[in-house]
Amino acid sequence: MTSANTVISSERVEGTAVYNAAGDKLGTIDDLMIDKVSGQVRYAVMSSAASWAWARTAIPFRGPC
């Protein structure tokens, strides 16, 4: 059995703002990519507004900081 403090629902991660080291908002978490073998989250997909369209970028997932 897993402690409730060591897991988080994807619903709580999706929509989370992503910032760079300077504090500028880069986008929001749109989706999570899960390793089918280990069950671990490998990438968070970030949506961001480019000057002409929306962009989606997969970034390595380290979990909440």
MARGU-891062 format. One record per residue: residue in one letter; z, x negated, y of N, C-alpha, C in turn. Coordinates in pm, whole numbers, plus 50000, padded with zeros to 5 digits. Layout:
BEGIN
AZXYZXYZXY...
//
This chain:
BEGIN
M500004991649881500005000050000500004991250124T499244995150225499114987450347499994993350457S500654984750531501484989150642500604995250751A501085005850812500335012450919500085003251037N500874992651053500704983451164499604973251141T499044972451020498034962250990496634968050979V496464980950999495144987150993494914995251121I493644997551152493295005551269492055013751236S492005025651284490855034451262489675029651345S488485030651288487275026851363487115035551487E487625047751483487555056451600488295050651719R489345042651692490095036451801489405024151856V488545017851775487835005751818486555009551892E485835019351839484585023751903484895029252042G484135024852140484355028852278485225019052356T485785009052288486614998952355485754990152444A486194987752564485454979152658485504964652613V484394957452638484294943152607484124935652739Y484954925252758484924917352882484654902752850N484054895552946483904881052930485154874152985A485194860952976486364853353019486654855053169A485634858253248485824860153392486334874153426G486424882753325486904896353348485824906453379D484554902453368483444911653392483214920253268K483044933153288482774942053175481354939753126L481224937052995479914934552935479344946952868G480194955652820479744967552750480894973852674T480564982052573481564988552490481184987352343I482194987752257481954987352113481375000752071D480215000152006479485012151967479575014851817D479735004251739479685005651593480364993551529L480724994751403481294983551327480434981351203M480174968651170479414965051050480394959650948I480434965750830481424962550726480754955450610D481364944550565480894937150448481094946050325K480014948850252480094957950137480914952350021V481024939250011481774933349900483264932349933S483594926550048485004924350082485664936250151G484854944950212485404956150287485884952250426Q485694939750465486134934850596485084937650703V485534940550824484614942150936484064928350970R482764926850977482134913951008481604913451151Y481064924751199480494925051333480874937951404A481054936851533481174948451620479864949251698V479284960951705478034962651779478384967451919M477974959552018478274962552158477054968652225S477264979652295476204985652376476434981652519S475344978052585475454974352726474194978852799A474344981152927473224985353009472524973153067A471264971453031470444961153094469824967453219S469134959653296468554964953419467504975753392W466914975853274465844985453244466074993853119A467094990553038467324998052915468704994752860W469105002452760470344999552688470074988852584A471014979852565470884969352464472044970652366R471774967252241472824966952138472854952852082T474044946952076474204933152030475314932751926A475044926351811476084924351709476854911651744I478174912951756479004901251784480034899751672P480354887451634481344885351527482664892251564F483244898951467484464906651491485684898351456R486574896551553487834889351532489024898651533G488814910951566489924920551574490534920351713P491484929251737492104929951869492794916951906C492664913152030493304900852080494564904152155
//
